[in-house]
């Protein structure tokens, strides 16, 4: 990660940027946010109540309703140019409804694009929820519900921050602001790139804020400065032309699941590091998690030894991580006494920043073919891929964001990585190569996004609104050099 001259690191790796020039009414912004915050939470709860899921196996009607509810919020915030737009998928079916609204910039002022997504993950097993998934419930300072954190709170942070800035600045607001609320992120953003291409000028901006990440912990804000990339695919092992009786033929030949297991075991070394040659890896993070913190956050069982070497943060952010996320095999309850001729597994490989996805995919292919056990036939099928992301923290926008986060929370902001991927950010950088991208968020390690009992820390949410309002006001006052 690069450093910013205007920032001073402390012992934790946090950095507090110095206050930029230009006068803004920070207290007026805070007061405006506080006055409307109760209503902001009500609006968030109303969005949570709409089960808008972009997966093809779910009814599309709630997703459409979600998009129009978000459009109504933007109109209520004073935006006039509000549209619900979509692009078709490759198979000709319509993509998820996106909401776009725009306030044009005054002459000489920059434009900022505020991104979030209104679609959510399916709720999963209702028995695992302590509250109804699609009914926002406030408890112990948190708001529970599917989408309360990921990512309807991102939408409301954008809307509430803009509303406060518009109220306080009035006619002095010349900053261009574009809202882009996607409707299919949780389904893999299948039409994102075509949407950008179709609406390139409508979405063009100088700065993009992607509100779909996390803070360091409750009470400590963060700017996400790195994201791992991703490649996935399937590995199939073949040993027989067809299944045979395990008693009659077992012994001289090993079944396909056994050989697949031996092949999978070669993907990591004895310490649990990814053992595939040619992958980018580094251990240059500026902050770290303790083993106790990681075990608690990841719910690791007592007695399970952690895998890999180096700092825990590097294992999460700047080193590759490979998981087997699916195996095709008969269920135990219906298994017969046969030697299975074929077995297949799906892998998911998270890539360190700087790794070229196509190179990583080729490295996996070469590895599995070179380690075919007992001469078994190995069929490697590449799947999806996504690029990593690394913020230029010396940019003016990043420096302003770090300052705003520190001001809002009252403690220095942390530069942190995220082990996951946001593949569409690569599309943003390719379509708009000169844009400055900031990845922020409203989640914390206990938000449980995608899991049962998803929740939002309410005071950190308020701080996120304040931070974004300060950023907008500062960009309005000072512009970009």
Secondary structure, DSSP 8 states (H G I E B T S, - for coil): ----TTEEE-TTSEEEE---SS---HHHHHHHHHHHHHHHHHHHHHHHTS----STTS-SHHHHHHHHHHHHHHHHTT--EEEEE--B-TTS-B---EEEEEE---TT--EEEEEEE--------GGG-SS-TTS-EEETTEEESTTTTTTHHHHHHHHHHHHHHHHHHGGG---EEEEEEES-GGGT-TTHHHHHHHTTTTT--SEEEEEEEE-SBTTB-EEEEEE-EEEEEEEEEE--SS-EEHHHHBTTB--HHHHHHHHHHTTB-TTS-B--TT-------S----HHHHHHHHT--TT----SSS-HHHHHHTS-EEEEEEEE---GGG--SEE-SEEEEEEEEEE-TT--HHHHHHHHHHHHHHT-GGG-EEEEEEEEEE--EE--TTSHHHHHHHHHHHHHHSS-EEEEEESS--THHHHHHHHSTT-EEEEEEEE-TTS-TTSTT-EEEHHHHHHHHHHHHHHHHHHHHH---
